């Protein structure tokens, strides 16, 4: 995965409420749909998180700046 691809997706997630909703429903599908390849470990980590419990403020704090790198 290229770092700029991950950053682009993180920015889109912060700006687009519909994309965040889709991500909450199916994070692996959204990430891979953006052209990013995930390892099995990354898939498990994304699927193991209860994204419904993450409000928009916390969601933003996880994906702003370089924090997004912890997820993929």
C-alpha positions as CSV (number, residue, x, y, z in Angstrom):
1,X,0.0,0.0,0.0
2,X,1.2,3.4,-0.8
3,X,1.2,5.9,2.0
4,X,-0.6,8.6,-0.2
5,X,-3.4,6.1,-1.0
6,X,-4.0,5.6,2.7
7,X,-3.9,9.3,3.4
8,X,-6.3,10.0,0.6
9,X,-8.8,7.5,2.0
10,X,-8.4,8.9,5.5
11,X,-9.2,12.4,4.3
12,X,-12.2,11.2,2.4
13,X,-13.4,9.4,5.5
14,X,-13.1,12.6,7.5
15,X,-15.0,14.6,4.9
16,X,-17.7,12.3,3.7
17,X,-20.4,11.2,6.2
18,X,-21.8,8.6,3.7
19,X,-18.4,7.0,3.2
20,X,-18.0,6.9,7.1
21,X,-21.4,5.1,7.3
22,X,-20.3,2.6,4.6
23,X,-17.0,2.1,6.5
24,X,-18.8,1.4,9.7
25,X,-20.8,-1.2,8.0
26,X,-18.0,-2.8,6.0
27,X,-14.5,-1.3,6.7
28,X,-12.6,-3.9,4.7
29,X,-14.8,-3.4,1.7
30,X,-14.3,0.3,1.8
31,X,-10.6,0.1,2.2
32,X,-10.0,-2.5,-0.5
33,X,-12.5,-0.7,-2.7
34,X,-10.2,2.3,-2.5
35,X,-7.5,0.2,-4.0
36,X,-5.6,-0.5,-0.8
37,X,-4.3,-4.0,-0.1
38,X,-4.7,-5.3,3.4
39,X,-2.9,-8.1,5.2
40,X,-4.9,-10.7,7.0
41,X,-3.9,-9.0,10.3
42,X,-5.1,-5.6,9.0
43,X,-8.4,-7.2,7.9
44,X,-8.9,-8.8,11.3
45,X,-8.1,-5.5,13.1
46,X,-10.6,-3.5,11.0
47,X,-13.3,-6.1,11.3
48,X,-12.7,-6.6,15.0
49,X,-13.4,-3.0,15.9
50,X,-17.0,-2.0,16.7
51,X,-17.1,1.0,14.5
52,X,-20.8,1.7,15.4
53,X,-19.5,2.7,18.9
54,X,-17.1,5.2,17.4
55,X,-18.7,8.6,17.2
56,X,-17.6,11.1,14.5
57,X,-15.3,13.0,16.9
58,X,-13.5,9.9,17.9
59,X,-13.5,8.6,14.3
60,X,-11.8,11.9,13.2
61,X,-9.2,11.6,15.9
62,X,-8.3,8.1,14.8
63,X,-7.9,9.1,11.1
64,X,-6.5,12.7,11.2
65,X,-2.8,13.4,10.6
66,X,-0.7,10.2,10.8
67,X,-3.0,8.3,13.2
68,X,-4.6,6.6,10.3
69,X,-1.5,4.5,9.8
70,X,-2.3,2.5,12.9
71,X,-5.3,1.0,11.1
72,X,-3.7,-0.1,7.8
